[in-house]
Amino acid sequence: MNRLLLIGQLAVTLNLLATFVTEAAEASLNFAGVPFSPGSTVRANVPLNTQEKSLAGQGGNPVPQSAVAVLATPRNFDPKKSWPVLVICSTSDFKRQNRDDLADFYRRVGLAEDWVLLAGDGPQHARNDTAAWRAAMTLAAIDALHHSFAGSEKWPMACAGFSGGAKGAGSIVPLLARGGCRIIGIYLTGVNQDYLTEGYSRSKPGANFLSTPIYVSAGHDDRIATLEQQYDVAGSIKRTGFNRGRIGTFRGGHEVNDAQTSIALRWFRALQK
C-alpha cells in the first residue's frame, strides 16, 4: 500500500513539474521583448532601420523612430518549428491600419489553418499614407519577427490584401522578395488594378519571382471591383510573366470571403510539399 501511495505521489509530482515546465516555456516566448503565450495576439513597438526610415520619409512624412508590429500565433505555436507567415496589407481608405485587417478579415481563418499572422503600422497615421510608408512599417515588423525567433528568416511567407490593400500588396511583396523573404503566395481580394506588375518592375526581385503563386478572390456581386475588372487584373499579371495564377469566385460582394481565404492558404502550402 505504501508503495502504491509513493508511486501515486510521484505521478502527481511529475504532472505538476510537466505543467510548470510547459507554462515556463510559454511564458518565455517573447516578440520584440514583449512576452506572450501561444494562441494570443501580441503588439510591440519595433525600431526602424536606415532603409525603413528612408522609405517612411517619402512623400514628406515625418520619420518616426519606431513602428508598431502585431503578431498572432496559433495555440500550438512553437518557434523551434517552421511556420508559414501571412503578412497583411490594408487599404489606406477610412484610416485603416494593417493590424485592423489582420483582426477583422484574416485572424480567425489564418490561425485555424495554422498560419502565423503579422502586420506592421506606424505609431500614428501617416501624413501621406504611401506604399513606401506601408512597406517601411511592414519591413520593420518582419525584422522584429526574425530577431525574435531564430531561423524565422527561412519561414515561408505570403502576403494578403483586400481592395486598396491588394494594390498595396502588389507594391510591397516584390520588395519583400528582393530583401530575401521566402515568398510562397500572394492573396488578392477585391482588386481592380494591377499594381503587382509595376511593383515587380520597380523592385526587380528576379525572374524566379514570376513563379510566385497568386490567388485572386472575386465576388460575383462586387460593385467596387467588378468580376470583369478582377479577371482583367489576373490577365495583366499573367501577361507580365507570372505563371502560377488562380482565380476563385464566390457569391458575395466587396468583401474578404473566409472560404476563399482558406482555399488560398491551403493552396500555397500544398505547392511547397
Backbone bond lengths (Angstrom), bond angles and torsions (degrees), N, CA, C in turn:
res aa  C-N    CA-C-N  psi(-1)  N-CA   C-N-CA  omega(-1)  CA-C   N-CA-C  phi
1 M - - - 1.466 - - 1.533 111.29 -
2 N 1.375 114.57 -45.02 1.463 118.33 178.53 1.525 111.62 -60.81
3 R 1.333 113.96 -36.39 1.464 118.67 -179.85 1.522 110.41 -65.97
4 L 1.333 116.29 -40.66 1.466 120.41 178.71 1.522 110.85 -64.96
5 L 1.339 115.90 -40.69 1.465 119.51 177.98 1.518 111.34 -62.67
6 L 1.354 115.02 -40.51 1.463 119.54 179.97 1.524 110.77 -63.81
7 I 1.342 115.68 -42.57 1.467 120.29 178.76 1.521 110.36 -63.08
8 G 1.356 116.65 -40.57 1.456 120.91 179.36 1.516 111.88 -63.66
9 Q 1.354 114.78 -43.91 1.463 118.98 178.85 1.528 111.47 -63.97
10 L 1.342 114.90 -37.62 1.470 119.32 178.56 1.519 111.23 -64.29
11 A 1.334 116.64 -40.76 1.465 121.27 179.48 1.526 110.82 -63.18
12 V 1.342 115.91 -43.14 1.466 120.46 178.52 1.527 110.68 -61.86
13 T 1.349 114.94 -43.17 1.467 119.93 179.81 1.516 111.10 -61.89
14 L 1.333 116.91 -43.51 1.462 121.30 -179.92 1.527 111.24 -64.75
15 N 1.339 115.61 -39.04 1.471 119.14 178.15 1.523 110.94 -64.30
16 L 1.330 116.08 -42.99 1.461 120.00 178.80 1.517 111.10 -63.81
17 L 1.341 115.71 -40.07 1.460 120.26 179.37 1.523 110.62 -65.04
18 A 1.340 116.37 -42.27 1.466 120.16 179.05 1.517 110.85 -62.31
19 T 1.345 115.59 -41.66 1.471 119.88 178.15 1.517 111.00 -62.71
20 F 1.345 115.62 -42.54 1.463 120.75 -179.99 1.519 110.66 -62.79
21 V 1.348 116.62 -44.20 1.462 120.91 -179.80 1.523 110.61 -62.99
22 T 1.347 116.09 -42.56 1.472 120.30 179.61 1.515 111.01 -62.76
23 E 1.344 116.14 -46.52 1.456 119.97 -179.35 1.525 111.02 -64.79
24 A 1.331 116.44 -38.03 1.463 120.21 179.43 1.520 110.46 -65.62
25 A 1.361 116.15 -39.45 1.461 120.36 179.57 1.514 110.55 -64.56
26 E 1.345 115.62 -41.81 1.457 119.58 179.39 1.527 110.61 -65.18
27 A 1.316 116.06 -42.83 1.456 119.82 -177.65 1.521 111.14 -67.33
28 S 1.355 116.72 -24.77 1.455 120.41 -177.71 1.526 112.13 -76.41
29 L 1.327 117.84 -12.47 1.455 120.10 178.06 1.519 109.10 -69.52
30 N 1.316 115.86 136.24 1.454 118.50 174.01 1.510 110.49 -147.28
31 F 1.304 114.47 147.61 1.461 122.25 178.46 1.520 107.54 -117.61
32 A 1.323 115.32 114.12 1.466 121.21 -178.59 1.534 111.43 52.96
33 G 1.340 115.42 37.21 1.450 120.38 177.56 1.512 115.46 88.88
34 V 1.325 117.71 -2.74 1.467 121.62 -179.94 1.529 108.96 -102.40
35 P 1.341 119.20 118.22 1.459 120.92 -179.31 1.523 112.09 -68.91
36 F 1.326 115.25 146.77 1.459 120.26 178.26 1.517 109.47 -156.01
37 S 1.319 115.62 166.17 1.458 122.66 176.56 1.517 109.75 -112.89
38 P 1.331 118.53 149.71 1.465 120.62 176.00 1.530 111.04 -54.90
39 G 1.310 115.74 143.17 1.457 120.97 -179.36 1.510 113.35 91.23
40 S 1.316 116.96 1.50 1.463 120.43 -177.97 1.530 110.95 -111.89
41 T 1.324 115.24 171.51 1.459 122.63 174.84 1.520 107.34 -114.92
42 V 1.340 116.22 126.11 1.455 121.24 -174.71 1.528 110.03 -120.62
43 R 1.314 116.22 145.32 1.457 122.78 -179.57 1.525 109.15 -122.24
44 A 1.347 116.10 136.88 1.461 120.12 -178.21 1.520 110.50 -144.68
45 N 1.320 115.28 147.59 1.460 120.75 170.58 1.521 108.07 -84.07
46 V 1.327 116.95 129.42 1.468 120.79 -175.27 1.527 109.42 -129.37
47 P 1.323 117.74 146.20 1.464 120.34 -176.07 1.525 112.73 -74.87
48 L 1.317 115.19 157.81 1.462 122.93 173.12 1.527 108.48 -102.73
49 N 1.341 116.34 134.44 1.456 118.46 174.86 1.532 110.00 -85.43
50 T 1.314 116.68 -176.69 1.466 121.25 -174.89 1.521 112.16 -60.38
51 Q 1.347 116.91 -45.81 1.462 120.23 179.65 1.522 111.05 -62.07
52 E 1.322 116.21 -42.91 1.463 120.53 -177.77 1.524 111.59 -66.90
53 K 1.324 116.74 -36.62 1.457 119.94 176.14 1.525 110.96 -65.24
54 S 1.330 115.88 -38.17 1.464 120.02 178.47 1.526 110.88 -63.59
55 L 1.320 116.60 -42.51 1.468 120.83 178.13 1.532 110.68 -65.34
56 A 1.311 116.10 -44.69 1.464 120.55 -177.00 1.522 111.54 -61.35
57 G 1.323 116.72 -33.35 1.457 120.64 -176.30 1.508 115.49 -79.24
58 Q 1.331 117.01 -8.20 1.461 119.35 179.60 1.530 110.38 -64.82
59 G 1.327 115.67 144.22 1.457 119.91 -178.86 1.511 113.18 81.75
60 G 1.346 116.77 10.94 1.457 119.71 177.76 1.504 115.16 83.17
61 N 1.321 117.35 15.37 1.476 119.42 179.19 1.521 111.80 -73.80
62 P 1.330 118.08 136.93 1.466 119.82 168.80 1.533 108.26 -62.31
63 V 1.327 115.53 137.38 1.463 119.61 -174.72 1.529 110.54 -91.78
64 P 1.326 117.92 118.36 1.467 120.27 178.14 1.526 110.80 -78.08
65 Q 1.299 116.28 163.74 1.460 120.79 177.53 1.529 111.68 -83.73
66 S 1.310 116.17 -19.10 1.464 118.83 -175.53 1.522 110.59 -145.95
67 A 1.327 114.26 164.70 1.464 122.70 173.43 1.520 108.08 -116.71
68 V 1.322 116.39 171.83 1.460 122.23 175.27 1.525 107.77 -111.81
69 A 1.310 116.41 119.72 1.459 121.57 179.81 1.521 109.62 -109.78
70 V 1.329 116.12 136.56 1.466 122.07 178.06 1.523 108.58 -122.25
71 L 1.318 115.48 129.31 1.458 122.70 -177.96 1.520 109.63 -124.70
72 A 1.326 116.67 130.13 1.468 122.05 174.91 1.522 108.29 -118.84
73 T 1.315 116.74 132.66 1.464 121.06 -176.03 1.526 111.15 -126.37
74 P 1.337 117.28 149.59 1.469 120.62 175.79 1.531 111.19 -68.11
75 R 1.325 115.88 164.28 1.470 120.99 -178.55 1.529 111.99 -63.75
76 N 1.333 117.04 -27.43 1.464 120.52 -178.33 1.529 111.72 -98.08
77 F 1.316 116.95 20.91 1.458 120.89 -176.83 1.525 111.61 -62.85
78 D 1.324 115.08 126.61 1.461 122.87 175.96 1.527 106.47 -135.86
79 P 1.329 118.33 109.49 1.465 120.54 -174.49 1.521 114.81 -65.53
80 K 1.336 116.81 -9.30 1.468 119.08 176.12 1.520 111.03 -75.15
81 K 1.340 116.56 -15.90 1.456 121.91 177.48 1.531 109.54 -98.04
82 S 1.327 115.63 166.25 1.460 120.55 176.75 1.529 109.77 -87.55
83 W 1.331 117.12 134.83 1.460 122.14 -178.41 1.528 110.66 -127.98
84 P 1.334 117.57 138.63 1.463 118.88 172.13 1.525 109.43 -73.61
85 V 1.312 116.61 139.69 1.466 122.28 -175.76 1.524 109.11 -116.55
86 L 1.323 116.32 127.44 1.455 121.49 176.59 1.523 108.44 -103.10
87 V 1.326 115.76 114.35 1.463 122.77 -179.65 1.519 108.14 -94.28
88 I 1.320 116.39 130.49 1.457 121.62 -171.64 1.532 111.74 -102.50
89 C 1.338 115.12 134.49 1.466 122.21 172.34 1.528 107.80 -120.88
90 S 1.324 117.03 129.94 1.464 120.06 178.95 1.518 110.24 -112.37
91 T 1.303 115.44 164.96 1.452 120.26 173.36 1.528 109.53 -70.20
92 S 1.328 116.13 155.20 1.464 119.92 174.68 1.528 111.07 -87.31
93 D 1.339 116.71 -7.39 1.466 120.28 177.52 1.530 110.01 -64.88
94 F 1.317 114.69 150.20 1.470 121.82 175.36 1.534 112.68 59.97
95 K 1.358 115.55 21.19 1.470 120.74 178.30 1.528 112.72 60.24
96 R 1.323 116.92 29.85 1.462 119.62 -179.48 1.518 109.95 -75.12
97 Q 1.316 115.05 144.67 1.452 122.98 175.48 1.519 108.86 -105.45
98 N 1.327 115.98 159.21 1.458 119.66 178.18 1.528 111.47 -57.84
99 R 1.332 116.51 -37.62 1.470 119.93 -179.27 1.529 112.30 -67.25
100 D 1.356 116.96 -24.28 1.465 119.52 177.12 1.526 110.10 -66.96
101 D 1.337 116.04 -44.42 1.464 119.38 178.91 1.521 110.86 -68.11
102 L 1.325 117.22 -35.43 1.466 119.64 176.69 1.523 110.09 -55.49
103 A 1.329 115.92 -48.82 1.467 120.61 -176.73 1.521 112.23 -72.95
104 D 1.327 117.37 -40.10 1.471 120.94 -171.65 1.525 113.95 -83.38
105 F 1.348 116.91 -34.08 1.467 119.10 -168.89 1.529 115.09 -115.52
106 Y 1.322 118.59 -25.48 1.464 118.93 -168.32 1.529 115.45 -124.24
107 R 1.317 118.47 -22.45 1.461 119.35 -169.10 1.521 112.91 -61.55
108 R 1.323 116.79 -48.83 1.471 119.37 -174.29 1.523 111.23 -61.09
109 V 1.329 116.69 -49.87 1.462 120.39 -178.10 1.523 110.64 -70.78
110 G 1.328 116.66 -42.76 1.454 119.95 -178.93 1.521 112.57 -59.06
111 L 1.315 117.49 -45.03 1.461 120.57 179.32 1.526 111.28 -67.80
112 A 1.328 115.98 -36.97 1.464 119.45 178.04 1.529 111.57 -63.52
113 E 1.327 116.24 -28.60 1.469 121.34 178.55 1.529 112.37 -91.89
114 D 1.335 115.85 9.65 1.467 122.53 177.81 1.527 113.08 64.18
115 W 1.323 115.61 43.74 1.453 121.45 171.77 1.523 109.23 -107.27
116 V 1.313 115.84 149.81 1.458 122.75 167.03 1.522 107.09 -89.03
117 L 1.331 117.73 138.64 1.465 121.24 -179.49 1.523 109.67 -114.98
118 L 1.345 115.36 140.69 1.462 120.44 -174.39 1.522 110.32 -140.04
119 A 1.327 116.33 137.78 1.466 121.41 176.17 1.520 109.08 -142.05
120 G 1.328 115.96 143.17 1.455 121.65 176.56 1.513 110.82 -125.20
121 D 1.325 117.63 133.81 1.468 123.58 -179.58 1.517 109.68 -137.16
122 G 1.318 115.14 167.08 1.453 119.65 173.23 1.513 111.26 -76.20
123 P 1.336 116.83 162.73 1.463 119.80 177.74 1.529 112.18 -68.13
124 Q 1.323 116.10 -18.70 1.461 122.17 172.65 1.521 107.22 -148.33
125 H 1.326 117.41 169.59 1.454 120.44 179.51 1.520 110.25 -63.80
126 A 1.318 116.17 141.69 1.457 120.75 179.47 1.521 110.56 -72.31
127 R 1.325 115.48 147.26 1.456 119.31 172.95 1.527 109.39 -62.43
128 N 1.334 115.67 -40.36 1.455 122.56 178.22 1.525 107.18 -128.91
129 D 1.319 116.73 99.78 1.464 122.49 -172.33 1.526 110.44 -77.92
130 T 1.325 116.35 80.10 1.454 122.71 -175.82 1.521 111.51 -91.65
131 A 1.340 115.43 167.47 1.462 120.05 173.59 1.519 110.07 -62.80
132 A 1.340 117.36 -33.49 1.465 120.88 178.80 1.527 111.07 -65.05
133 W 1.340 116.44 -40.51 1.472 120.49 176.92 1.521 110.05 -61.20
134 R 1.332 116.51 -46.95 1.465 120.49 -179.92 1.530 110.74 -63.10
135 A 1.338 116.02 -39.38 1.462 119.89 179.14 1.518 111.01 -63.32
136 A 1.340 116.77 -41.94 1.462 120.54 -179.97 1.522 111.36 -59.31
137 M 1.331 116.31 -46.34 1.462 120.29 -176.80 1.536 111.22 -70.86
138 T 1.321 116.21 -36.20 1.470 120.45 177.14 1.518 111.05 -65.95
139 L 1.329 116.76 -43.87 1.463 120.72 178.62 1.531 111.44 -62.52
140 A 1.338 116.43 -38.52 1.463 119.91 178.23 1.525 111.17 -63.87
141 A 1.335 116.68 -39.23 1.466 120.50 177.82 1.525 110.91 -65.81
142 I 1.323 116.38 -39.74 1.469 120.25 178.44 1.522 110.59 -66.56
143 D 1.327 116.74 -40.94 1.472 119.85 175.01 1.523 110.86 -57.13
144 A 1.338 116.06 -42.61 1.462 120.30 179.97 1.528 111.08 -63.23
145 L 1.316 116.74 -39.60 1.471 121.45 177.08 1.528 109.78 -59.80
146 H 1.339 115.37 -47.90 1.465 119.96 -176.51 1.523 112.14 -67.29
147 H 1.324 117.56 -33.90 1.454 120.27 178.19 1.530 112.32 -76.52
148 S 1.325 116.48 -24.06 1.467 120.44 -176.82 1.525 112.98 -83.25
149 F 1.350 117.16 -32.19 1.462 120.38 -173.99 1.520 109.91 -129.52
150 A 1.316 116.03 114.34 1.460 121.17 -179.46 1.528 110.65 -58.91
151 G 1.310 115.95 131.51 1.461 121.06 178.66 1.507 114.50 88.22
152 S 1.345 118.15 -6.68 1.466 119.82 -176.09 1.525 113.11 -69.90
153 E 1.341 117.06 -14.65 1.460 118.77 176.63 1.534 111.22 -66.60
154 K 1.335 116.33 -13.77 1.466 120.32 177.58 1.525 112.19 -98.65
155 W 1.338 117.94 -4.99 1.460 120.07 -179.33 1.526 110.08 -65.60
156 P 1.331 117.33 140.40 1.466 120.05 177.15 1.523 110.86 -67.47
157 M 1.323 116.09 148.22 1.465 120.76 -173.22 1.526 110.30 -138.50
158 A 1.324 116.06 138.37 1.453 122.72 173.30 1.518 108.21 -126.55
159 C 1.321 115.68 161.32 1.463 120.37 -179.13 1.522 108.70 -125.65
160 A 1.330 116.55 137.46 1.460 121.82 -178.52 1.520 109.91 -123.58
161 G 1.330 115.85 138.90 1.453 119.86 177.14 1.509 111.59 -148.89
162 F 1.327 115.39 139.78 1.463 122.60 -179.62 1.519 109.71 -116.35
163 S 1.333 116.95 131.49 1.460 123.12 177.35 1.528 109.39 59.25
164 G 1.328 118.48 -121.15 1.457 120.02 176.47 1.511 112.62 -61.35
165 G 1.332 116.67 -26.23 1.457 120.84 175.92 1.514 112.32 -67.33
166 A 1.338 116.95 -29.10 1.461 120.67 175.88 1.524 110.13 -67.85
167 K 1.344 115.97 -37.59 1.459 119.55 175.39 1.524 110.09 -65.83
168 G 1.337 115.59 -41.89 1.456 119.82 178.20 1.517 112.01 -61.58
169 A 1.330 116.50 -40.96 1.461 120.73 178.35 1.523 110.64 -60.60
170 G 1.331 116.25 -40.89 1.454 120.08 178.96 1.515 112.35 -61.18
171 S 1.324 116.72 -32.72 1.462 121.00 179.12 1.523 112.14 -79.67
172 I 1.341 116.53 -35.66 1.458 121.05 -170.71 1.527 113.75 -88.29
173 V 1.329 117.87 -38.39 1.463 120.16 -173.64 1.528 113.11 -57.81
174 P 1.337 119.82 -44.00 1.468 118.08 178.42 1.526 112.38 -59.62
175 L 1.335 117.20 -34.36 1.457 120.94 177.58 1.527 110.88 -66.29
176 L 1.335 116.81 -39.24 1.464 120.57 177.47 1.527 110.50 -64.00
177 A 1.333 115.77 -41.86 1.466 119.95 179.53 1.522 111.01 -64.21
178 R 1.317 116.21 -41.88 1.459 119.47 178.60 1.524 111.11 -63.75
179 G 1.328 116.54 -31.81 1.455 120.72 179.39 1.517 114.27 -77.85
180 G 1.336 117.37 -0.58 1.455 120.69 175.52 1.512 115.60 105.71
181 C 1.342 117.89 -0.30 1.466 119.76 177.38 1.522 110.13 -68.07
182 R 1.317 116.13 142.23 1.468 121.80 -179.94 1.529 108.55 -87.91
183 I 1.320 116.14 89.17 1.466 121.39 -174.99 1.527 110.08 -83.27
184 I 1.340 115.62 124.14 1.472 119.73 -178.73 1.531 112.38 -116.14
185 G 1.335 117.95 1.73 1.462 118.06 -179.83 1.513 112.71 -179.17
186 I 1.322 114.81 153.92 1.460 122.94 174.30 1.523 106.96 -132.74
187 Y 1.333 116.11 123.81 1.464 122.12 -177.26 1.520 108.79 -113.80
188 L 1.331 115.89 114.17 1.459 122.07 -175.69 1.529 110.19 -117.57
189 T 1.331 116.22 126.84 1.459 121.69 178.91 1.525 110.03 -126.02
190 G 1.341 117.04 137.07 1.456 120.96 176.45 1.518 112.73 61.43
191 V 1.331 116.77 41.67 1.460 121.45 -175.65 1.531 109.84 -102.16
192 N 1.331 117.73 129.11 1.467 120.66 -179.15 1.522 113.55 -117.95
193 Q 1.348 117.33 3.80 1.457 121.65 175.18 1.522 109.89 -142.70
194 D 1.324 115.74 143.68 1.455 121.57 -179.66 1.527 109.85 -87.91
195 Y 1.313 116.49 102.03 1.460 121.89 174.82 1.525 111.80 -97.06
196 L 1.333 116.62 -11.63 1.458 120.53 -176.97 1.530 111.26 -69.45
197 T 1.323 116.89 -39.37 1.464 120.16 179.18 1.519 111.14 -59.95
198 E 1.335 116.70 -46.55 1.463 120.67 178.78 1.523 110.77 -64.94
199 G 1.341 116.58 -41.38 1.462 120.21 179.22 1.516 111.78 -62.48
200 Y 1.321 116.59 -38.86 1.461 121.68 178.31 1.525 110.66 -65.88
201 S 1.334 116.40 -43.29 1.473 120.48 -179.80 1.528 111.30 -66.24
202 R 1.332 116.37 -37.02 1.459 120.27 -176.64 1.532 112.09 -76.32
203 S 1.330 117.88 -44.82 1.462 120.96 -174.20 1.522 113.36 -86.03
204 K 1.332 117.17 -24.40 1.464 122.17 177.84 1.542 112.50 51.10
205 P 1.328 117.18 63.34 1.464 119.97 -178.95 1.534 113.87 -77.51
206 G 1.334 117.20 -5.78 1.459 120.41 -179.73 1.516 112.36 109.63
207 A 1.318 116.08 157.16 1.465 121.60 -175.25 1.522 112.74 -63.74
208 N 1.324 117.92 -29.91 1.469 120.39 -179.60 1.528 112.05 -61.53
209 F 1.324 116.27 -25.40 1.460 120.38 -179.84 1.523 111.57 -62.72
210 L 1.332 116.97 -23.50 1.461 120.88 179.93 1.525 112.60 -66.26
211 S 1.325 117.04 -13.79 1.471 120.50 177.37 1.524 112.55 -93.36
212 T 1.328 117.52 7.55 1.465 121.05 177.83 1.526 110.16 -65.39
213 P 1.327 119.39 127.75 1.469 121.13 176.99 1.527 111.00 -64.39
214 I 1.327 115.36 134.26 1.469 121.03 -179.70 1.523 108.41 -126.91
215 Y 1.318 116.03 123.37 1.466 121.41 179.33 1.519 108.72 -113.37
216 V 1.322 115.81 119.86 1.465 122.26 176.83 1.520 108.45 -104.76
217 S 1.337 116.56 122.01 1.461 122.58 179.57 1.523 108.81 -106.25
218 A 1.333 115.97 121.93 1.463 120.50 -172.46 1.523 111.89 -126.12
219 G 1.326 116.66 128.62 1.459 121.73 176.60 1.527 111.22 -84.45
220 H 1.319 116.26 133.91 1.471 120.14 -179.82 1.522 112.27 -60.23
221 D 1.314 117.18 -31.62 1.465 121.11 -174.75 1.528 112.63 -106.28
222 D 1.324 116.75 19.51 1.462 120.68 -179.69 1.531 109.35 -70.84
223 R 1.320 116.74 121.88 1.456 121.17 -179.98 1.528 111.99 -98.76
224 I 1.330 117.57 -13.20 1.465 121.62 179.45 1.527 110.62 -90.53
225 A 1.318 115.35 -44.02 1.463 121.34 172.12 1.526 105.78 -123.40
226 T 1.309 115.64 94.00 1.461 120.29 -173.40 1.525 110.41 -65.82
227 L 1.313 114.59 161.67 1.461 120.30 179.00 1.531 109.82 -57.22
228 E 1.326 116.36 -41.51 1.466 120.65 179.72 1.534 110.75 -62.79
229 Q 1.329 116.97 -43.38 1.463 120.24 179.65 1.524 111.60 -63.30
230 Q 1.323 116.48 -39.33 1.455 118.92 -178.25 1.525 111.59 -70.55
231 Y 1.315 117.03 -34.82 1.465 119.73 173.16 1.525 110.28 -66.40
232 D 1.331 117.40 -36.20 1.464 121.23 176.94 1.525 110.91 -63.25
233 V 1.344 116.07 -41.14 1.470 120.19 177.69 1.528 109.49 -61.62
234 A 1.323 116.51 -46.38 1.461 120.13 179.24 1.526 111.33 -59.90
235 G 1.342 116.19 -39.22 1.460 120.61 178.42 1.522 111.92 -65.93
236 S 1.325 116.18 -41.11 1.463 120.68 178.86 1.528 110.95 -63.08
237 I 1.319 115.97 -42.90 1.461 120.50 178.62 1.530 110.58 -62.22
238 K 1.313 116.05 -40.55 1.470 120.30 179.49 1.522 110.84 -65.77
239 R 1.330 117.43 -40.12 1.472 120.44 179.77 1.528 111.73 -65.86
240 T 1.307 116.38 -27.25 1.460 119.93 176.52 1.522 111.12 -66.90
241 G 1.331 116.15 -25.84 1.454 120.36 178.94 1.512 114.77 125.27
242 F 1.325 116.88 -3.30 1.463 119.27 175.72 1.523 108.75 -67.05
243 N 1.334 116.28 130.30 1.461 119.77 -168.01 1.525 115.37 -119.71
244 R 1.333 116.66 12.16 1.472 118.61 179.13 1.524 109.34 -133.70
245 G 1.309 115.48 60.37 1.453 120.70 -178.78 1.517 112.40 -99.75
246 R 1.321 114.19 153.87 1.472 120.46 179.22 1.523 108.30 -150.58
247 I 1.331 116.77 138.68 1.467 121.43 178.00 1.518 108.96 -116.17
248 G 1.325 115.50 131.06 1.460 121.34 174.52 1.516 109.23 -119.29
249 T 1.316 117.43 134.91 1.463 120.59 179.77 1.524 109.82 -115.18
250 F 1.326 114.70 156.02 1.458 120.10 179.41 1.522 109.71 -146.77
251 R 1.310 115.79 160.17 1.463 121.29 177.95 1.528 108.52 -81.94
252 G 1.306 115.36 99.98 1.451 119.83 -177.56 1.509 110.25 174.35
253 G 1.313 116.55 -178.63 1.448 121.61 -176.09 1.517 112.78 -107.48
254 H 1.338 115.23 -137.14 1.462 121.81 -177.73 1.517 108.02 -83.86
255 E 1.315 116.34 90.32 1.458 121.93 -172.10 1.523 110.06 -161.07
256 V 1.326 114.70 164.65 1.460 120.92 172.31 1.520 107.31 -94.26
257 N 1.310 116.01 120.19 1.453 121.82 -176.65 1.534 109.68 -94.20
258 D 1.338 116.84 123.36 1.464 121.04 -176.00 1.529 112.66 -59.23
259 A 1.313 116.64 -42.35 1.467 119.68 -178.65 1.524 110.78 -62.99
260 Q 1.333 116.15 -40.44 1.457 120.27 178.33 1.529 111.27 -65.82
261 T 1.319 116.44 -39.98 1.464 120.28 177.80 1.518 110.25 -60.14
262 S 1.315 116.45 -45.19 1.459 121.24 179.34 1.527 111.02 -60.83
263 I 1.335 116.62 -44.63 1.469 120.74 179.45 1.516 110.88 -60.69
264 A 1.340 116.34 -45.30 1.464 120.59 -178.36 1.525 111.33 -62.62
265 L 1.335 116.95 -46.81 1.460 120.23 -177.67 1.525 111.05 -65.10
266 R 1.312 117.27 -38.38 1.468 120.03 178.03 1.521 110.82 -67.86
267 W 1.321 116.38 -37.64 1.472 120.73 178.97 1.524 110.60 -64.05
268 F 1.319 117.15 -45.56 1.460 120.62 179.76 1.531 110.60 -58.11
269 R 1.335 116.34 -43.17 1.462 119.47 -178.02 1.529 111.38 -71.28
270 A 1.338 115.93 -38.28 1.465 119.32 -178.61 1.531 111.37 -62.87
271 L 1.319 116.50 -34.67 1.461 119.95 -179.59 1.521 112.78 -70.15
272 Q 1.341 116.95 -14.96 1.459 120.12 179.40 1.515 112.70 -88.68
273 K 1.342 116.67 -9.46 1.481 119.73 -177.08 1.509 111.00 -83.30
